[in-house]
Amino acid sequence: MSAKRVKLEIVTPERTVLKTEAASILIPGVDGYIGIQYNHAPMVAGMTYGILHYGEIRAEKERAAVSGGFVEVSDNRVTVLADTAELADEIDVARSKAALERARRRLKSRQENIDYARAEAALSRAMNRLRAAGAL
């Protein structure tokens, strides 16, 4: 007997990243990861940087790097409204590694003109992408 599925849609301000169905979804919520399966209670929650996992129960999951935004669950539909989102196979690993090193250099430099919050955000985004791509 196959698991019942929920519709998953990931949307950013620029595009619809994904429309699919999944038996199990794991979302990086601001208070920890949120697991969603068929007939989950309706909810809205904030998201943070992290890896969104989706796929079959007890199976290897597909991954997407997401940063910020909200998730809404209602009537077996999961809508992710993310600030940014990239599917694992869309991520440019070399570019993400270069961004990671740039952010690390900025944070180490201790120069007064460095925007540390921005550098830390860039570091988090790069690490998140590399984790989603399986390269970190």
C-alpha positions in Angstrom: 0.0 0.0 0.0 1.5 3.3 -1.0 1.6 6.3 1.3 -0.9 9.1 0.8 0.6 12.2 -0.7 0.5 16.0 -0.2 1.0 18.6 -2.9 4.1 20.7 -2.5 4.8 24.0 -4.1 7.9 26.1 -3.5 7.7 29.7 -4.7 10.2 32.6 -4.5 9.6 36.3 -5.6 11.3 35.4 -8.9 9.8 32.0 -9.8 8.0 28.9 -9.0 10.8 26.5 -8.0 8.9 23.3 -7.6 5.4 21.8 -8.0 5.3 18.1 -7.0 3.7 15.6 -4.6 5.4 13.9 -1.7 4.5 11.5 1.1 6.9 13.3 3.6 8.2 16.8 3.8 10.7 18.3 6.3 10.8 22.1 6.5 13.4 24.3 8.3 11.1 26.2 10.7 12.4 29.1 12.9 11.8 26.9 16.0 13.2 23.7 14.4 12.4 21.3 11.6 8.7 20.7 10.9 7.6 17.3 9.6 4.6 17.2 7.3 2.6 14.2 6.0 -0.9 13.5 4.7 -3.7 15.1 6.8 -1.4 17.4 8.8 -3.2 20.0 10.8 -3.5 23.4 9.1 -0.7 25.9 10.1 1.4 28.8 9.0 5.0 29.0 10.2 8.2 31.0 9.6 11.2 29.5 8.0 14.9 30.0 8.3 18.0 29.0 6.3 18.0 25.3 5.9 17.4 22.2 3.7 13.9 21.3 2.8 13.6 17.6 2.3 10.7 15.9 0.4 10.0 12.5 -1.0 8.8 9.1 0.1 8.6 7.9 3.7 11.6 5.9 4.7 13.4 6.7 1.5 16.2 9.0 0.4 14.7 12.5 0.1 15.1 15.2 -2.6 16.6 18.4 -1.2 16.2 22.2 -1.8 18.1 25.0 -0.1 15.7 27.6 1.2 16.3 30.8 3.1 13.6 32.7 5.0 10.0 33.0 4.3 6.9 31.1 5.4 5.2 27.7 5.0 1.4 27.2 4.9 -0.2 23.8 5.3 -3.9 23.3 4.5 -6.0 20.6 2.9 -3.0 18.4 2.1 -1.2 21.3 0.3 2.1 22.7 1.4 3.0 26.1 0.0 6.5 27.3 0.7 6.9 31.1 0.2 10.7 31.4 0.4 13.0 34.4 0.1 15.3 32.2 -2.0 15.1 28.5 -3.0 17.2 26.2 -5.2 16.8 22.6 -5.9 19.9 20.5 -5.1 20.6 19.8 -8.8 20.4 23.5 -9.7 23.1 24.5 -7.3 26.5 25.6 -8.8 28.8 24.0 -6.4 32.0 25.8 -7.5 30.2 29.2 -7.3 28.9 28.3 -3.8 32.4 27.2 -2.6 33.8 30.5 -3.9 31.1 32.5 -2.1 31.8 30.5 1.1 35.5 31.4 0.9 34.8 35.1 0.2 32.5 35.3 3.3 35.1 33.5 5.5 37.8 35.9 4.3 35.6 38.9 5.1 34.7 37.7 8.5 38.4 37.0 9.3 39.6 40.3 8.0 38.4 42.3 11.0 38.3 45.5 8.9 36.0 48.3 10.2 34.2 48.7 6.8 33.0 45.1 6.7 29.2 44.6 7.2 29.5 41.5 9.5 25.8 40.7 9.5 25.8 40.6 5.7 29.0 38.5 5.6 27.5 36.1 8.1 24.3 35.8 6.0 26.4 35.1 2.9 28.3 32.4 4.8 25.0 30.8 5.9 23.6 30.9 2.4 26.7 29.3 0.8 26.9 26.6 3.5 23.2 25.9 3.0 23.6 25.5 -0.8 26.6 23.2 -0.4 24.7 21.0 2.1 21.7 20.8 -0.2 24.0 19.8 -3.1 25.7 17.2 -0.9 29.1 18.9 -1.2 29.6 19.9 2.4 
